Amino acid sequence: MKVHIIGGGNLGAAIALGMAKCATKNEITVTRRNTTSILYLEKLGVTVSSDNKHNIQEADIIILTIKPYQVDTVLAEILPFISNKIIASGVSGLSIEALQSKIGENHQAIRIMPNIAAQYAASATCISFNEKHAEQGQKVVTIFKDLGTAPVIDEKLMDAATVLAASGTAFALRYIRASMQAGIEIGFDWKTALAISAQTVKGAAEMVMEEQIHPEQLIDRVTTPQGCTITGLSEMESHGFSSSLIRGIKAAVKKIKGV
Ligand SMILES: NC(=O)c1ccc[n+]([C@@H]2O[C@H](COP(=O)([O-])OP(=O)(O)OC[C@H]3O[C@@H](n4cnc5c(N)ncnc54)[C@H](OP(=O)(O)O)[C@@H]3O)[C@@H](O)[C@H]2O)c1
């Protein structure tokens, strides 16, 4: 497929990079006004341009990875030049209904919520679309399945997905950082502590995804009675480990909903 990504920033460049590296050979164009920082993508076969309209008529899918306040400007620029396109938006807070009304019935609005791990084909990209656009929505799902997982969700869960899947990357990284800091306190240099912490998180995540079981069942395999693991867990929980994470996630959802 020909994929045109508008907004080659943190997210747009990560999607372009993930697509360029994956086995499915899509034709990718990525645009932003100042292209200097993403010219490296050209070496991977990605077309980089500062012109949002560059080859846009040929695109099968247009992906918007711009900030919410940039949407109207970008749409005003491209809409006169395109017809019958799938427009997949990763713009936080922009509903399918709002996007569809901006682009008109001639195009199909799909909502996506990827994260920057798309770069390593490890994003959890939540996707929503209206039933009448199911065929086009599935094309977007196909693209994002190559970049990790791509669950189709009810749009009313998109704010929750933004926090769990996109902000969640930062939350997970904070866990890794804290674990690394503790690693330094107990004797490792920071690089070794970071490598051990990151690999341990990756290993735990892979077990949960492979075995598709509740994390507590795996925790049970690690916690020897009267052992050090249960002692550590109990100490962490007594300081609000799980509850602070849950409270943080709920606060972030409230923030996004403006309540
Ligand atoms: N970062 C994430 O992890 C993440 C995850 C999920 C969703 N999102 C959402 O994705 C969107 C982008 O986030 P981001 O973090 O990637 O922001 P970002 O790094 O600021 O990227 C936005 C990009 O849009 C480009 N841009 C601005 N105006 C443009 C125009 N008229 N034409 C073409 N490109 C234009 C900017 O580059 P120039 O200034 O050079 O044009 C910039 O590179 C936001 O709506 C965000 O909520 C982000």
The ligand as an SDF file (V2000), in Angstrom:
LIG
                    3D

 48 52  0  0  0  0  0  0  0  0999 V2000
    4.2320   10.9720   20.8220 N   0  0  0  0  0  0  0  0  0  0  0  0
    3.4650    9.9630   21.1430 C   0  0  0  0  0  0  0  0  0  0  0  0
    3.8640    9.0130   21.8190 O   0  0  0  0  0  0  0  0  0  0  0  0
    2.0220    9.9150   20.6980 C   0  0  0  0  0  0  0  0  0  0  0  0
    1.2800    8.7520   20.8810 C   0  0  0  0  0  0  0  0  0  0  0  0
   -0.0490    8.7260   20.4540 C   0  0  0  0  0  0  0  0  0  0  0  0
   -0.6110    9.8380   19.8580 C   0  0  0  0  0  0  0  0  0  0  0  0
    0.1320   10.9630   19.6950 N   0  0  0  0  0  0  0  0  0  0  0  0
   -0.5020   12.1070   19.0220 C   0  0  0  0  0  0  0  0  0  0  0  0
    0.1500   12.2610   17.7640 O   0  0  0  0  0  0  0  0  0  0  0  0
    0.2300   13.6340   17.4270 C   0  0  0  0  0  0  0  0  0  0  0  0
    1.6860   14.0040   17.2000 C   0  0  0  0  0  0  0  0  0  0  0  0
    2.3960   13.8460   18.4120 O   0  0  0  0  0  0  0  0  0  0  0  0
    3.9850   13.9090   18.4400 P   0  0  0  0  0  0  0  0  0  0  0  0
    4.3860   13.6300   19.8260 O   0  0  0  0  0  0  0  0  0  0  0  0
    4.5380   13.0770   17.3300 O   0  0  0  0  0  0  0  0  0  0  0  0
    4.1850   15.4700   18.1220 O   0  0  0  0  0  0  0  0  0  0  0  0
    5.4210   16.1460   17.3910 P   0  0  0  0  0  0  0  0  0  0  0  0
    6.6780   15.4240   17.6770 O   0  0  0  0  0  0  0  0  0  0  0  0
    5.3280   17.6040   17.6830 O   0  0  0  0  0  0  0  0  0  0  0  0
    5.0640   15.9010   15.8530 O   0  0  0  0  0  0  0  0  0  0  0  0
    4.1680   16.7070   15.1340 C   0  0  0  0  0  0  0  0  0  0  0  0
    4.8200   16.9500   13.7980 C   0  0  0  0  0  0  0  0  0  0  0  0
    3.9150   17.6260   12.9450 O   0  0  0  0  0  0  0  0  0  0  0  0
    4.7020   18.4410   12.0940 C   0  0  0  0  0  0  0  0  0  0  0  0
    3.8370   19.4820   11.5580 N   0  0  0  0  0  0  0  0  0  0  0  0
    3.3540   20.5800   12.1770 C   0  0  0  0  0  0  0  0  0  0  0  0
    2.6080   21.3060   11.3320 N   0  0  0  0  0  0  0  0  0  0  0  0
    2.6590   20.6570   10.1390 C   0  0  0  0  0  0  0  0  0  0  0  0
    2.1270   20.9140    8.8680 C   0  0  0  0  0  0  0  0  0  0  0  0
    1.3750   22.0080    8.6100 N   0  0  0  0  0  0  0  0  0  0  0  0
    2.3600   20.0370    7.8800 N   0  0  0  0  0  0  0  0  0  0  0  0
    3.1210   18.9200    8.1080 C   0  0  0  0  0  0  0  0  0  0  0  0
    3.6600   18.6270    9.2900 N   0  0  0  0  0  0  0  0  0  0  0  0
    3.4310   19.4870   10.2910 C   0  0  0  0  0  0  0  0  0  0  0  0
    5.8010   18.9870   12.9900 C   0  0  0  0  0  0  0  0  0  0  0  0
    6.9980   19.2330   12.2690 O   0  0  0  0  0  0  0  0  0  0  0  0
    7.3010   20.6580   11.6040 P   0  0  0  0  0  0  0  0  0  0  0  0
    7.1390   21.6870   12.6790 O   0  0  0  0  0  0  0  0  0  0  0  0
    8.6950   20.4990   11.0800 O   0  0  0  0  0  0  0  0  0  0  0  0
    6.2920   20.8110   10.5300 O   0  0  0  0  0  0  0  0  0  0  0  0
    6.0690   17.8020   13.9160 C   0  0  0  0  0  0  0  0  0  0  0  0
    7.1620   17.0220   13.4510 O   0  0  0  0  0  0  0  0  0  0  0  0
   -0.4330   14.4060   18.5670 C   0  0  0  0  0  0  0  0  0  0  0  0
   -1.7620   14.6820   18.2460 O   0  0  0  0  0  0  0  0  0  0  0  0
   -0.3330   13.4400   19.7280 C   0  0  0  0  0  0  0  0  0  0  0  0
   -1.3460   13.6370   20.6690 O   0  0  0  0  0  0  0  0  0  0  0  0
    1.4360   11.0280   20.0770 C   0  0  0  0  0  0  0  0  0  0  0  0
  1  2  1  0
  2  3  2  0
  2  4  1  0
  4  5  1  0
  4 48  2  0
  5  6  2  0
  6  7  1  0
  7  8  2  0
  8  9  1  0
  8 48  1  0
  9 10  1  0
  9 46  1  0
 10 11  1  0
 11 12  1  0
 11 44  1  0
 12 13  1  0
 13 14  1  0
 14 15  2  0
 14 16  1  0
 14 17  1  0
 17 18  1  0
 18 19  2  0
 18 20  1  0
 18 21  1  0
 21 22  1  0
 22 23  1  0
 23 24  1  0
 23 42  1  0
 24 25  1  0
 25 26  1  0
 25 36  1  0
 26 27  1  0
 26 35  1  0
 27 28  2  0
 28 29  1  0
 29 30  1  0
 29 35  2  0
 30 31  1  0
 30 32  2  0
 32 33  1  0
 33 34  2  0
 34 35  1  0
 36 37  1  0
 36 42  1  0
 37 38  1  0
 38 39  2  0
 38 40  1  0
 38 41  1  0
 42 43  1  0
 44 45  1  0
 44 46  1  0
 46 47  1  0
M  CHG  2   8   1  16  -1
M  END
$$$$
